[in-house]
Amino acid sequence: MTTTGAATTPEPSTGLVPGLMNHVSRAGSATSVSIDADRETVFDHLVEPRTYPFWLTGAQEIREVDDDWPRVGSGFAHRVGLGPIQVHDTTTVVEIEAPTELVLHAAIGPIGSASVRFRLIGSHPTEVVFEETPATGTVRLVSLTLGRLLVRTSIWGRNRVSLERLKQLIEGTASEADTDS
């Protein structure tokens, strides 16, 4: 897997949106959950986009995954939405350091894009920190103006539900594997 290089680099070069990672702490939203599994198992779920519709709120279908996924620059095509509102777009790997960090650039059609960062801390249990920040388009503009609180709160809530689903998926899988032995 590709890594980002020196740990002392304050801002990674994404090649996608200048200053993309600067906004994670300023205008984004972060939430976390503790999962009773080792870090590698959790990371394996995060780098398998075909699991996303089972746990990521709004992810409806993974249409195609690049052969070299999860290499930096590789991506997958997806369909996201809620109810009748659906968007076909792509998500690209910006940065990966297995098994501790995955940074993605998620395009969401005409409303813009988001920077998504998963950080894994510890192992068995593993704390998953999920940070998401509007990066481009209307969603970014709204998040930097009067709609900031609404955007941050809705992202936080959606991601909190997503992490709880991920926890159930992984801990359920781990329980079934343990009983099969």
N, C-alpha and C positions, 0 to 999 in steps of 0.2 A: 504494500500500500504506500501511497505517496504521503509524505509528511510536509509540514510547512517550513521546516528549517529551524533556525535559532529561536529558542524560547524567549529571547529578550526583545524580539521585534514587537513594538507597541501596537502596530496596526498592520494586519496582513494585507497583501496586495491581492485583491479579488479578481482583477481583470474584467469585472462586470460593471460595477458602479463605484466611482471614486468615493472613498470615505465610508463605504457601506458599513463596516464594523464599528465606526465611531458612534453609530446611533443605537447600538444595542443597549447601552447603559443609560443614554439620555432620553430617548423617546420610545423605547420598547417596553416590553412586559416580560417578566420572568416568573416562573413557578417551578416547584420541584416536588419530587416524590421519592420515597425510599422503597426499593424493590428488593425482595428477599431472593436474590440470585447473584451469581458472580458477575463481575463487570463485563467479561467476554460474552456471556449469554445475552445480557442487555444490549450490548453494542451490536451483536449479530442481528437482533431484531430491528435496531435503528437503521442498519445498512441493508436491510431487505425490504425494498419499497413495496413488494407484493403484500406485506403485512399491514401497510398503512390503512387500507379501508376497514380493517378490523379494529383499529384503535384511534386513528387520527380523525377527530371530528371534522366533517366536511369532505374528507377524501372518499370519493365514490368508486373510482376505478383507476387502476394502473394499466395504461394502454400499451406501453412498450418500455423496456429498460435497455439502455446501451450495453453492449457486450462487455465493455471494460469497466462497468460500474463496480465499485464506487471510486474509481480514480478521479483525481481533481480534473474538472472540466467535463466529466461524463454526466449523463442525466437520465431522466425518465419522463415519459409523457403521461399525463394524468387528466382525470376529469374530477373537478371539485365543485362543491356547491351545497346548497341547502334547498330542499323542496324543488320547485320547478326552475330555480336559477342555477344554471350549470355553466362551467367554464372549462374549456379544453386548453391546457398549456403544459409547461415543462418545469422541472426542478433540476438544478445543476449543483454538483459538488463544488464548493469553493475551497474547502479546507478539510483535511481528515488526518487525524492522529489516533490510530487504533491502539487500544480500545478506550480512549479517554475523551475524544472530541470529534464532532461532526458538524460542519458548517455548510448550510445549503442556501442557494438563492432560488426562491420559489416564485415563479411568475404566476400571476392571477388575472390574466386577461386584461381587459380594458381598465381595470381599477388599479393596476400597478404590479408591484412585487414586494416580497418581504425577505429579510435576512432571518434565517433560522439557525440557531446554535443549540446543540445538545452537548452538555458536559457531564461526564460520569465521574463520580467521586467515591472512593472507597470500593470495596468489593465484598459482597455477601454479608450485609446488605449493600446495595449500590444506590447512591443518591443520583437521580437524574435531574439535571437542571435544564429546563427548556426555556430558551430566550427567543423571542420573536419581535422583530422591528420592521414596521413599514419602511420600504427602501425607495420606492419610486411611485409615480403616478398620483392619482386622486387619494388613495389610502394614505400615502405619506403626507400630502398637503393637509388633509384633515387631521392627521395625528400631530401635526406641528402647530395647529391653530386652536380654535375654540373646541374642536372635537377631540382634543387630546385625551381627556379623561375617559370619554366614551370609548374611544378606540382602544386605549390601554386596558380598560376594564373588560371589554368584550374579548380581546385577545387573551387576557389572563384567564378568564372563565372558560373559554374554549380549550385552551391548552391544559388547564387544570383537569377538565373532564377527560381530555386525551391521555394525559399521564395516568390517570386512574384506570382507564381502559387498558393501557399498555401494561400496567402493573398486574391487572387481572389476567391478561393474556399470558404474560411470562410466568407468573406464579402458578397459574392453572396448568401450563405446559410443564413446568418443573414438577408439580405434584403428580401429574400423570406419568411422567418419565420415572419418577421415584417408585411408584407403585408397580410399574412393569418389571422392575428388577427382581 
